[in-house]
Amino acid sequence: MSVQPTSAPTWHRLSPRMLAIHPIIELGRALPALVGVFFAGHAGGHGLLTSLAVAVAVVAVSITRWFTTRLRITDEQVQLRHGLLRRRTVATRRDRIRTVDVTAHLLHRVLGLSRVVVGTGTSDRKNESRIVLDGLTAVGAESLRRELLHRTPVAMTNQGSEPADELARLERSWIALAPFTLSGVVTGLLVWGFAWRVEGESGVDLLHSGPLRAVGHGLDAAPTALAVVVVGAAILVFVTVTSVIGYVLAFWNFRLVRHDGGAVQVTRGLLTTRATTIERRRLVGIELSRPLLLRAVGGARTLSIATGLRVGRGAEKGGEVLLPPAPVDRARAAAARVLNGATALTVDLVSHGLRARRRRYVRALSGGAVLVTAAGVGWQTGGSLWPVPVAVVLLATSVPLAADRAAALGHAHVDGALVTRSGSLIRRRVVLADHAVIGWTLHASLFQRRAGLSTLTATTAAGRQGYRVLDVETPVAIALADAVTPELLSQFRRRPAPAPRATMR
């Protein structure tokens, strides 16, 4: 299919090669249900036939997606029409396009196809402002990306690649940081969820059949301490291996480049390749994310703050990643290059003072004290003893946690950007351009008011749509907001009352 824009009202189908992809994808999604149908019908001797009938129905429904999908690209809009029983047309103005995300999983790559996601509006949390074009040729998808973001004719972009400045590239040594990202835990939960669904659909107890049954009997016969050690070691090995595999699959061949047109592009992926392009004027900030385990080994993630990107889905899955887990100095260097050498990621931050630090300790210790008291009361009234030492350990660990959270608090205003830092389990340092701030929220709870503190939230149309400066003194919060957006607060400043007019008698 050609992606040449035209003002003529002509609708086009996507590539017919998608007729080979849609059935495979839908059959994969329906696999647990097919397994359940097979075992349910097996008792009556019709399990195979029933499963085949359901599979044929799934394939037939998946094929209708291609026949009912149309695409039209005009000089002003990108339009997508789809649906069989419920016909829906999604259109967006080309001057509202913020990002273009080109992906190609293994089946797409075999058939020379790509999936293009056109991002518009704000953070795309609900996917309402996105247009998904699943079935363009690889050449057509790349040409469309360049034309939509760089505003250059498609016919010209087919003749060569545009110049790009490489800002960062994956280094093999970074893979060693993968086990500290805990992505393997997510993989384990996904595997467990799939197995649980298959077990529910089929009625087969997986834990008491096959090799798992033998392992279970062996653990039952072993001493409790040894069984705990073995299970813990197995979980640790599983998390480590799956984390490394997930890191390689997500970030292999990672490159961060900047095109001459100003757009920033991230390409990555082993089996599924992905290229996310963001207009530079839409990239309004950087987030340096450092989860506790990753921070302990000197690592960090670099995320973008931009309009039109999916957020809240994990850095590996979402489109906001600018640099995968890497040494913190590399993360800061890549962010600085994206921000054209800004010092906001290394500048010393303004401390929030003694009252803010004291508040961190009070909140942490009070929670631990409540747990210890509840465990002690339960034990004295005939309950188990084990919650008491657990609560004491939690109370003890709350002290260093509070100290770490207190040390994280800080803010600054430098290089035309708001800088804020907070968090312990996930420490985030955010750099948000002044012009991206569209409003402020000043919140103070009862306990904050007693301490003279407030939480200042900068509202923006990008990223998480709100970035907080935690537990800052109220006059300092107002002064900070006034420094970032003086034109916004000037209309609310109290003006001196006019002098009374003199009257003649």
C-alpha positions as CSV (number, residue, x, y, z in Angstrom):
1,M,0.0,0.0,0.0
2,S,1.2,3.5,-0.9
3,V,1.3,6.1,1.9
4,Q,1.5,9.0,-0.4
5,P,-0.8,11.7,1.0
6,T,-3.6,12.9,-1.1
7,S,-6.5,15.3,-0.8
8,A,-8.7,12.8,-2.8
9,P,-11.2,10.9,-0.6
10,T,-9.7,7.5,-1.4
11,W,-9.7,4.7,1.2
12,H,-7.0,2.0,1.1
13,R,-6.7,-1.4,2.7
14,L,-3.6,-2.4,4.7
15,S,-1.3,-5.0,3.3
16,P,-3.0,-8.4,2.5
17,R,-0.1,-10.1,4.1
18,M,-1.9,-9.4,7.4
19,L,-4.2,-12.2,6.5
20,A,-1.4,-14.6,7.5
21,I,-0.6,-12.7,10.7
22,H,-4.0,-12.0,12.3
23,P,-5.0,-15.7,12.6
24,I,-1.8,-16.6,14.3
25,I,-2.0,-13.8,16.8
26,E,-5.6,-14.5,17.7
27,L,-4.9,-18.3,18.0
28,G,-2.1,-17.5,20.4
29,R,-4.4,-15.3,22.5
30,A,-7.1,-18.0,22.5
31,L,-4.6,-20.9,23.3
32,P,-5.7,-21.3,27.0
33,A,-9.3,-21.4,26.0
34,L,-8.6,-23.9,23.2
35,V,-6.7,-26.1,25.7
36,G,-9.7,-25.9,28.1
37,V,-12.1,-26.8,25.3
38,F,-9.9,-29.8,24.3
39,F,-9.9,-31.3,27.8
40,A,-13.6,-30.5,28.4
41,G,-14.6,-32.3,25.2
42,H,-12.1,-35.1,25.7
43,A,-14.4,-37.0,28.1
44,G,-17.0,-37.2,25.4
45,G,-14.5,-38.2,22.7
46,H,-14.9,-35.0,20.8
47,G,-12.1,-32.9,22.3
48,L,-10.1,-32.6,19.1
49,L,-13.1,-31.8,16.8
50,T,-14.4,-29.2,19.3
51,S,-11.1,-27.5,19.5
52,L,-10.7,-27.4,15.7
53,A,-14.2,-25.9,15.4
54,V,-13.3,-23.2,17.9
55,A,-10.0,-22.5,16.2
56,V,-11.7,-22.2,12.8
57,A,-14.1,-19.7,14.3
58,V,-11.2,-17.7,15.8
59,V,-9.5,-17.6,12.5
60,A,-12.6,-16.5,10.7
61,V,-13.2,-13.6,13.1
62,S,-9.6,-12.5,12.9
63,I,-9.7,-12.4,9.1
64,T,-12.6,-9.9,9.2
65,R,-10.2,-7.4,10.7
66,W,-8.4,-7.0,7.4
67,F,-11.6,-6.7,5.3
68,T,-13.2,-4.1,7.7
69,T,-10.1,-1.9,8.1
70,R,-9.5,1.1,5.8
71,L,-6.9,3.9,5.9
72,R,-6.8,7.3,4.3
73,I,-4.1,9.9,4.5
74,T,-4.9,13.4,3.2
75,D,-2.9,16.6,3.3
76,E,-4.6,17.5,6.6
77,Q,-5.6,14.3,8.3
78,V,-4.7,10.6,9.0
79,Q,-8.0,8.6,9.1
80,L,-8.6,5.0,10.1
81,R,-11.9,3.2,9.7
82,H,-12.5,-0.2,11.3
83,G,-15.1,-2.5,12.8
84,L,-17.7,-5.0,11.6
85,L,-20.7,-4.8,13.8
86,R,-19.7,-1.4,15.2
87,R,-18.1,0.7,12.5
88,R,-15.7,3.4,13.9
89,T,-13.7,6.1,12.2
90,V,-10.7,7.7,14.0
91,A,-9.1,10.8,12.5
92,T,-6.4,13.1,13.7
93,R,-5.0,16.3,12.2
94,R,-1.5,15.9,11.0
95,D,-0.4,19.1,12.8
96,R,-1.5,17.4,16.1
97,I,0.8,14.4,15.7
98,R,3.4,14.2,18.5
99,T,5.1,10.8,18.1
100,V,5.3,7.9,15.6
101,D,6.0,4.5,17.0
102,V,7.1,1.8,14.5
103,T,7.2,-1.8,15.7
104,A,7.7,-5.1,14.0
105,H,7.5,-8.5,15.8
106,L,8.9,-11.7,14.3
107,L,5.9,-12.4,12.0
108,H,5.9,-8.8,10.8
109,R,9.6,-9.0,10.0
110,V,9.3,-12.3,8.1
111,L,6.6,-10.8,5.8
112,G,8.3,-7.3,5.6
113,L,5.6,-5.5,7.5
114,S,5.4,-3.0,10.4
115,R,2.9,-1.6,12.9
116,V,2.7,2.1,13.1
117,V,1.2,3.9,16.2
118,V,0.5,7.6,15.7
119,G,0.5,9.4,19.0
120,T,-1.3,12.7,19.6
121,G,-2.7,14.7,22.4
122,T,-1.4,14.2,25.9
123,S,-0.1,11.1,27.6
124,D,-2.2,8.6,25.7
125,R,-3.1,6.8,28.9
126,K,-6.5,5.5,27.5
127,N,-5.3,5.1,23.9
128,E,-8.2,7.3,22.8
129,S,-6.0,9.7,20.7
130,R,-3.8,7.0,19.0
131,I,-4.2,5.7,15.5
132,V,-2.8,2.2,15.0
133,L,-1.9,1.2,11.5
134,D,-1.1,-2.5,11.7
135,G,0.0,-3.8,8.3
136,L,2.1,-1.2,6.4
137,T,5.2,-2.3,4.5
138,A,8.5,-1.7,6.3
139,V,9.5,0.9,3.7
140,G,6.1,2.5,3.7
141,A,6.1,2.7,7.5
142,E,9.5,4.4,7.6
143,S,8.5,6.8,4.9
144,L,5.3,7.7,6.7
145,R,7.2,8.3,10.0
146,R,9.5,10.8,8.3
147,E,6.8,12.5,6.4
148,L,4.5,13.0,9.5
149,L,7.2,14.2,11.9
150,H,9.6,16.0,9.6
151,R,7.0,17.4,7.2
152,T,9.0,16.3,4.2
153,P,7.5,14.7,1.1
154,V,7.3,10.9,1.2
155,A,8.7,10.5,-2.3
156,M,11.9,12.2,-1.3
157,T,12.4,10.2,1.9
158,N,12.3,6.9,0.0
159,Q,15.6,7.7,-1.7
160,G,17.9,7.5,1.3
161,S,18.3,7.7,5.1
162,E,18.3,11.0,6.9
163,P,21.4,12.1,8.7
164,A,21.4,11.4,12.4
165,D,23.6,12.1,15.4
166,E,24.0,9.1,17.6
167,L,23.6,10.0,21.3
168,A,23.9,6.5,22.9
169,R,24.2,2.9,22.0
170,L,23.7,-0.3,24.0
171,E,26.9,-1.7,25.6
172,R,27.1,-5.4,26.4
173,S,28.3,-4.7,30.0
174,W,24.9,-3.1,30.8
175,I,23.2,-6.5,30.6
176,A,24.8,-7.3,34.0
177,L,22.3,-4.8,35.5
178,A,19.3,-6.7,34.3
179,P,18.8,-8.9,37.4
180,F,18.5,-5.7,39.5
181,T,15.6,-4.4,37.6
182,L,13.2,-7.1,38.9
183,S,11.7,-7.5,35.5
184,G,12.1,-11.2,36.0
185,V,9.5,-11.0,38.8
186,V,7.0,-9.6,36.3
187,T,7.9,-12.4,33.9
188,G,7.4,-15.0,36.6
189,L,3.9,-13.6,37.4
190,L,3.0,-13.7,33.7
191,V,4.1,-17.4,33.5
192,W,2.2,-18.2,36.6
193,G,-0.9,-16.4,35.3
194,F,-0.7,-18.3,32.0
195,A,-0.3,-21.6,33.8
196,W,-3.2,-20.8,36.2
197,R,-5.4,-19.9,33.3
198,V,-4.6,-23.2,31.5
199,E,-5.2,-25.1,34.7
200,G,-8.5,-23.4,35.2
201,E,-9.6,-24.0,31.6
202,S,-8.4,-27.6,31.4
203,G,-9.1,-28.8,35.0
204,V,-5.6,-30.4,35.2
205,D,-3.6,-29.9,38.4
206,L,-0.2,-28.9,37.0
207,L,1.5,-28.9,40.4
208,H,0.6,-32.6,41.0
209,S,1.5,-34.0,37.6
210,G,4.7,-34.6,35.6
211,P,8.1,-33.3,36.8
212,L,6.5,-30.8,39.2
213,R,4.9,-33.6,41.2
214,A,8.3,-35.3,41.7
215,V,9.9,-32.0,42.8
216,G,7.0,-31.4,45.2
217,H,7.5,-34.9,46.8
218,G,11.2,-34.2,47.1
219,L,10.7,-30.9,48.9
220,D,8.1,-32.5,51.3
221,A,10.6,-35.1,52.3
222,A,13.5,-32.6,52.9
223,P,14.0,-30.6,56.1
224,T,12.1,-27.4,56.2
225,A,15.2,-25.2,56.3
226,L,16.7,-27.0,53.3
227,A,13.4,-26.8,51.4
228,V,13.3,-23.0,52.0
229,V,16.8,-22.6,50.8
230,V,16.2,-24.7,47.6
231,V,13.0,-22.8,46.7
232,G,14.7,-19.5,47.4
233,A,17.7,-20.4,45.2
234,A,15.4,-21.6,42.5
235,I,13.4,-18.4,42.5
236,L,16.6,-16.3,42.5
237,V,18.0,-18.2,39.5
238,F,14.6,-17.9,37.7
239,V,14.4,-14.2,38.3
240,T,18.0,-13.7,37.2
241,V,17.6,-15.7,34.0
242,T,14.3,-14.2,33.0
243,S,15.5,-10.7,33.7
244,V,18.5,-11.1,31.5
245,I,16.4,-12.6,28.7
246,G,13.8,-9.8,29.0
247,Y,16.5,-7.2,28.9
248,V,18.1,-8.7,25.8
249,L,14.7,-9.1,24.0
250,A,13.7,-5.5,24.8
251,F,16.9,-3.6,24.3
252,W,19.1,-5.5,21.9
253,N,20.5,-3.2,19.2
254,F,19.4,-0.1,21.2
255,R,20.3,3.2,19.7
256,L,19.4,6.8,20.6
257,V,19.8,9.2,17.8
258,R,18.8,12.8,17.0
259,H,17.9,13.6,13.4
260,D,18.7,16.9,11.6
261,G,15.0,17.8,11.8
262,G,15.3,17.8,15.6
263,A,13.4,14.6,16.3
264,V,14.8,12.1,18.8
265,Q,14.5,8.5,17.9
266,V,14.9,5.3,19.9
267,T,15.3,2.0,18.1
268,R,15.5,-1.3,20.0
269,G,14.5,-5.0,20.2
270,L,15.6,-8.4,19.2
271,L,12.6,-10.5,18.1
272,T,10.3,-7.4,18.1
273,T,12.0,-4.3,16.7
274,R,10.7,-0.9,17.8
275,A,11.4,2.6,16.6
276,T,9.9,5.5,18.6
277,T,10.3,9.0,17.2
278,I,9.5,12.1,19.3
279,E,9.5,15.6,18.0
280,R,12.1,17.6,19.9
281,R,9.7,20.4,20.7
282,R,7.3,17.9,22.3
283,L,10.1,16.5,24.5
284,V,9.8,18.8,27.5
285,G,11.7,17.0,30.2
286,I,13.7,14.0,31.4
287,E,13.2,11.6,34.3
288,L,16.1,9.8,35.9
289,S,14.6,6.7,37.6
290,R,16.6,4.7,40.1
291,P,14.8,1.8,41.7
292,L,16.4,0.7,45.0
293,L,18.2,-2.4,43.8
294,L,19.4,-0.8,40.6
295,R,20.6,2.2,42.6
296,A,22.5,-0.1,44.9
297,V,24.7,-1.2,41.9
298,G,25.1,2.3,40.5
299,G,22.4,2.0,37.7
300,A,19.6,4.2,36.5
301,R,17.0,4.5,33.7
302,T,16.5,7.6,31.6
303,L,12.9,8.3,30.6
304,S,11.4,11.1,28.5
305,I,8.7,13.5,29.5
306,A,6.8,14.1,26.3
307,T,3.3,14.5,25.0
308,G,1.7,11.7,23.0
309,L,3.6,8.8,24.8
310,R,2.2,5.8,26.7
311,V,3.1,6.0,30.3
312,G,2.5,3.9,33.4
313,R,3.1,0.6,31.5
314,G,6.7,0.0,32.5
315,A,9.8,1.4,31.0
316,E,10.4,-1.7,28.9
317,K,6.9,-1.7,27.5
318,G,6.1,1.9,27.2
319,G,7.5,4.3,24.6
320,E,9.1,6.8,27.1
321,V,12.4,5.0,27.6
322,L,15.4,7.0,26.4
323,L,18.1,4.7,27.8
324,P,17.7,1.2,29.3
325,P,19.1,0.4,32.7
326,A,22.7,1.5,32.5
327,P,25.5,3.0,34.7
328,V,24.2,6.2,36.2
329,D,27.0,8.3,34.6
330,R,26.0,7.0,31.2
331,A,22.3,7.7,32.0
332,R,23.1,11.3,33.0
333,A,25.4,11.8,29.9
334,A,22.6,10.6,27.5
335,A,20.0,12.9,29.2
336,A,22.4,15.8,29.0
337,R,22.9,15.3,25.3
338,V,19.1,15.1,24.8
339,L,18.8,18.4,26.8
340,N,21.6,19.9,24.8
341,G,24.1,20.0,27.7
342,A,21.8,21.1,30.5
343,T,23.3,20.9,34.0
344,A,20.0,20.2,35.7
345,L,20.8,16.5,36.2
346,T,23.9,17.2,38.3
347,V,23.1,20.5,40.0
348,D,23.0,20.5,43.8
349,L,19.4,20.7,45.0
350,V,17.9,22.9,47.7
351,S,17.2,20.9,50.8
352,H,13.7,20.9,52.2
353,G,14.9,21.5,55.7
354,L,14.6,19.9,59.1
355,R,10.8,19.8,59.3
356,A,10.6,17.8,56.1
357,R,13.2,15.3,57.2
358,R,11.5,14.9,60.6
359,R,8.2,14.2,58.8
360,R,9.8,11.3,56.9
361,Y,10.9,9.7,60.2
362,V,7.6,10.3,62.0
363,R,5.6,8.7,59.1
364,A,8.0,5.7,58.9
365,L,8.3,5.0,62.6
366,S,4.6,5.6,63.4
367,G,3.6,2.9,60.9
368,G,6.1,0.5,62.3
369,A,5.0,1.2,65.9
370,V,1.4,0.5,64.9
371,L,2.4,-2.9,63.5
372,V,4.5,-3.8,66.6
373,T,1.6,-2.9,68.9
374,A,-0.9,-4.8,66.9
375,A,1.3,-7.9,66.8
376,G,2.0,-7.7,70.5
377,V,-1.7,-7.3,71.3
378,G,-2.5,-10.3,69.1
379,W,0.1,-12.4,70.8
380,Q,-1.1,-11.5,74.3
381,T,-4.6,-12.4,73.4
382,G,-3.7,-15.9,72.2
383,G,-2.5,-15.3,68.7
384,S,0.7,-16.5,67.1
385,L,4.1,-15.2,68.1
386,W,5.7,-15.0,64.6
387,P,4.1,-11.6,63.7
388,V,5.9,-9.9,66.6
389,P,9.5,-10.4,65.3
390,V,8.4,-9.6,61.8
391,A,6.9,-6.3,63.0
392,V,10.0,-5.5,64.9
393,V,12.2,-6.1,61.8
394,L,9.9,-3.9,59.8
395,L,10.2,-1.2,62.4
396,A,14.0,-1.5,62.4
397,T,14.2,-1.2,58.6
398,S,11.9,1.8,58.6
399,V,14.7,3.9,60.1
400,P,17.2,3.6,57.2
401,L,14.3,3.9,54.8
402,A,13.2,7.2,56.4
403,A,16.8,8.4,56.3
404,D,17.0,7.6,52.6
405,R,13.7,9.3,51.8
406,A,14.8,12.4,53.7
407,A,18.1,12.5,51.8
408,A,16.2,12.3,48.5
409,L,14.1,15.4,49.0
410,G,15.2,18.4,47.0
411,H,14.4,20.8,44.2
412,A,16.0,23.5,42.1
413,H,15.2,25.9,39.3
414,V,18.0,26.1,36.7
415,D,18.5,26.3,33.0
416,G,14.9,27.3,32.5
417,A,13.6,24.0,34.1
418,L,12.1,22.8,37.3
419,V,14.1,20.1,39.0
420,T,12.6,17.9,41.7
421,R,13.8,14.7,43.4
422,S,12.1,12.3,45.8
423,G,11.5,8.6,46.6
424,S,13.5,5.7,48.1
425,L,12.2,2.5,46.6
426,I,12.1,4.3,43.3
427,R,14.1,7.5,43.4
428,R,13.2,9.9,40.7
429,R,14.9,13.1,39.6
430,V,12.7,15.0,37.2
431,V,13.7,17.9,34.9
432,L,10.7,19.7,33.5
433,A,11.0,22.7,31.2
434,D,9.3,25.9,32.4
435,H,7.2,26.3,29.3
436,A,5.6,22.8,29.8
437,V,4.1,23.8,33.2
438,I,0.5,24.9,32.6
439,G,-0.7,25.1,36.2
440,W,0.0,24.4,39.9
441,T,-1.6,22.6,42.8
442,L,-0.6,23.5,46.4
443,H,-1.8,20.8,48.8
444,A,-1.3,20.7,52.5
445,S,-2.7,18.0,54.8
446,L,-3.5,18.7,58.5
447,F,-0.1,17.4,59.6
448,Q,1.6,19.3,56.8
449,R,-0.1,22.5,57.9
450,R,1.0,22.0,61.5
451,A,4.6,21.7,60.2
452,G,4.3,24.7,57.8
453,L,4.9,22.4,54.8
454,S,3.1,21.9,51.5
455,T,3.3,19.7,48.4
456,L,3.6,21.6,45.2
457,T,2.5,19.8,42.0
458,A,3.4,21.2,38.6
459,T,0.7,20.3,36.1
460,T,1.7,19.5,32.6
461,A,0.2,17.9,29.5
462,A,3.2,15.6,29.2
463,G,4.4,12.4,30.9
464,R,2.6,11.7,34.2
465,Q,0.7,15.0,33.9
466,G,1.8,16.1,37.4
467,Y,5.2,16.3,39.1
468,R,5.5,16.9,42.8
469,V,7.8,18.9,45.0
470,L,7.2,17.1,48.3
471,D,7.1,18.6,51.8
472,V,8.5,22.0,51.0
473,E,7.9,25.1,53.1
474,T,4.9,27.0,51.9
475,P,6.6,30.3,51.2
476,V,9.4,28.5,49.3
477,A,6.8,26.6,47.3
478,I,5.0,29.8,46.2
479,A,8.3,31.5,45.4
480,L,9.4,28.4,43.3
481,A,6.1,28.4,41.4
482,D,6.4,32.2,40.8
483,A,10.0,31.7,39.5
484,V,9.0,29.0,37.0
485,T,5.8,30.7,35.7
486,P,5.8,34.3,36.8
487,E,3.2,35.3,34.2
488,L,0.8,32.7,35.5
489,L,0.9,33.8,39.2
490,S,1.2,37.5,38.6
491,Q,-2.5,37.9,38.1
492,F,-3.2,36.4,41.5
493,R,-0.7,38.5,43.5
494,R,-2.3,40.8,46.0
495,R,-2.2,44.4,44.8
496,P,-1.9,47.3,47.3
497,A,-5.2,48.9,48.0
498,P,-5.6,52.3,46.2
499,A,-5.1,55.4,48.4
500,P,-8.4,57.0,49.4
501,R,-9.4,60.0,47.4
502,A,-9.3,63.4,49.1
503,T,-12.7,65.1,49.5
504,M,-13.3,68.8,49.7
505,R,-15.5,70.2,52.2
